[in-house]
Amino acid sequence: MDRPTLCADDRPLQDAHAAVDAFVAELQAGVDTGDAIVYNAHVADDVMWGSPYGATVGGYDTLHAIHRRLFAAAVAGPRSRYEKVAVNAPAPDVAVAQVRRTALTSDGTPIPIEQDSPFSEMALYVLVRRDGQWWLAAGQNTIIRPTPANRLR
């Protein structure tokens, strides 16, 4: 069976990287200021979201309310750092990205992943461009935990 390479065109990949960079900067600005409006600025109205605990959420209003509560409770720790890990562009105007959120102490030191809470996580985001603007269509967060010695990554 011949498998296609979905990300074969350089221009859509460059656009996808730029879109993810801008999205990650927005997430960082939102978390740095504790502002869910900034954090969710480019979340589509019909977003599909998966929490790190397996819950599914649909729609901007529901997700925004959750993020407002999480910011108010500071459950992500004193600080967080977002970083782009990988980006793909399986079609023009579509970006698929892995983004890591590292929980930090108040002085900016990463909190060890062995610690139960606050936790770091890896997210898979799907962004779609509509009318020249990139929007988060879907996201799935996974808590980062140590890899058991008897398992492969």
N, C-alpha and C positions, 0 to 999 in steps of 0.2 A: 504494500500500500504506500503510495506517495503522500507524504504529509506536507501541507502547505506551510510556507513561512508567512505568517500574517503581518509581520512588521518588516516589509521589504523596501519600502519607499522612505528615503531620508527626510523629505520635507514634512510629512505628517509626524514623524518621530521627533523632529526638532520642535514642531508646534506643541506636541504632547509634553515634552520636557519643559518648555516655557510655561505651559498651563499648570503643570504640577508644581513647578518652582513658585509660581504666583499663589497657588492654592496653599502650599505649605507655609509660605510667608504669612498668609492671612490667618491660618490656624495658629501660628506662633504669636502673631499680634493679638489675636483673641484670647489665647490662654495667658499671655503675659499681662494683659490688662484685666483679665477676668470678665471679658465682655462677650457674651454669647451671640450678640448681634453681629459683631465683627467675625467671630468664629464661624458662624453659619451664613455669612453674607452670600456665598455662592452655592448654597444647597438648593437643589430643585424642589419645587412644590411636591412632586410625587416621588421623592427620594425613597429608596429601599435601604434599610439599615439593619445590621446585625451587631448586637452588643457582644462584648467579650464573655458574657455569661450565657449566650445562646438565645437571648430574646430577639425577636424581630420587631421592627418598628417601621411603620409606613407613614410618610408625609412629613413635610417641613414643620408644621405646627406641633406635632407630637414630639419630634426629635428636638426642636428648639426648646420646648418646655423641659425636657430631660436635661439638656445641656445647661440651661439656666440653673436648675436645681443642683447639678454636679458642680458647677462653678461656685455657687453659693456655699456648698458644703466643703469645697476644696479637697475633693476625694482623690484628685490626681497627684496630690502632694504639693509641697510649697512651690515648686517650679516644674516645668517640663521643657524638653527640647524635641522639636520635630525635625526629622531628616528624611529626605528622599533616598530610597534604597534602590529601586529599579522602576523603569518606565517602559511601556510598550505602546504601540499605536496599531492595533489590529485593523483599523479602518480610518479613513480620513475623519476628522472631527470626533475621534474617540481616543481617550487616554486611559490606560490601565496602569496603576501605580501601586507599589508597595512603599509604605511610609512608616517609619518607626517613631514612636513617642517614647522617650526615655524620661522616667520620673527622676527628678533631681532634688537634692536637699536645698535649703534656702541659700547656701553659698555656691550652688551650681554643681555640686558633686553628684554623679550618678548614684542612685540608690541601688544596692545590689539586688539582683533578680531573685535571690534566695528569700528575700524578705517578703512576707505575705502582702503587706500593703504599706504605702501606695505601690501600685504596680506599673510596669512599663508594658507597652503593647506594640504589636505590628498590625497595621491596617492595610487592607486591599481596597483601593478606591477606583471607581469608574467615573471619569468625567466625560461629558458630552458637550460639544460646542453647538450653540443655537444662536443664530443671528449675531455671530461674532463674539459671543460671550461663552465662557466655559462654566459648566454647572456640574455639581456632584450629583450623579444619578444613583449611585449605590456605594455603600461602604460596609466593610466587615472587619471588626476588631478582634484580635486574638491576644490574650494575655501572654506575655513572655515569661516562661518558667525554665528552670534548668532542665537540660536534656538528661533523662535517666541514663545511667551508665550502660544499660543493656539495650539501648535503642539507637538507631541511626537518626541523624538530623532530618 
